Amino acid sequence: LRDAYSRWLSGDREANAEDLKSCIDRITNAYSVLKQQNCLVVTHGVFARMLILHCVLGMEVSKYRLLKLDSMGVSKIEIDEQPRLAYLNSKYPK
């Protein structure tokens, strides 16, 4: 993430699919840490769809167009032993 942030600061703000997949892989590899704390991810729709498809549904991130999300909403992934989608694209999360 530090490298991506450095590129963003330098003006290279265009994320490509490989960068997004790499970030999702790091999140997947950190499940044991993430299940012990809260983690807020603020993102655009493409990354949110990739994250949900890969982490929760076990699908390839390249299929992100299969999942439709409104332009604004809150999704919650809970991680115990495996990630679980608590709610998807809610306007009024609890």
N, C-alpha and C positions, 0 to 999 in steps of 0.2 A: 504494500500500500504506500509505503514511503516513496518508492520510485514513481508510482503513478501520480502521487501528489506533487512531487518535484517537477514532473513533466507538465502537470497542469499549471503550476506556478510559472513555468518558463514559456507558457503560451501554447503548448501542445495539448489542447483540451479535447481532442478527438479520441474517444475510446473506441477500440475495435473489438470484435467478437472474441479474439484471443485474450485480450486484456480482461474482459468481463468473465470469461471462462476461468482464467487463472485466479481471479478474485473469488469466484464461487468455489473453486477447489480448495482455496485456503480456508474459507468458511466451513466447508464440509470437513476438513481435517481438524478443525477446532471445536467440534461438537462437545468433546469432554469438558472443555473450558466454558463454552457458551451455555451449557445446561446448568451451570452453577451461578449464572448472573443474567441480568437483563441487558439487551443489546438493541439499540435503536439504529435502524438503517433508513436513511432518507435517500431516495433514488428516483430515477425516471422509470417509466413503465417497462422498457425493454429489460433492464437489469432485474426489476422486481419479478417479471414473468420468468426470466431465466432461473432466478433463485428458487422460486416456488416449484417450477418444473423439475429441476435437478434435485434439490434437497428434499422436497416433500413427496413428489410423485416418482422420482427415480428415472426421469426421462432425459434425453439428450437436450442440451440447451439450444441446439439449432432448431428445435421445434417450438420455440417461444411464441411464434405467431398463432399457435393453436389455442393459447390462453388469452382471453380477452379481459382487459381491466379498464375501468373508467379512468379518465385522466386524473382524478383525485379521489383517494380513498385510503383506508388503512387496512393492512393485512397483518395478521399475527401468526407467527410460527412459534410453537412451543417445542422445546427440545428436552425430552427425557432420555430414553434409550434411543429412540428414533424421532426425527422431526414430525410434527403433526400440525396441520393447518387449523388454527382455532377459529379464524374468520378470514374472509377474503374480500378485499375491496369495499369494506364497510364505510358508510358515511357517518355512522354513529356507533363506534365501537364501545364496548362496555369495559 
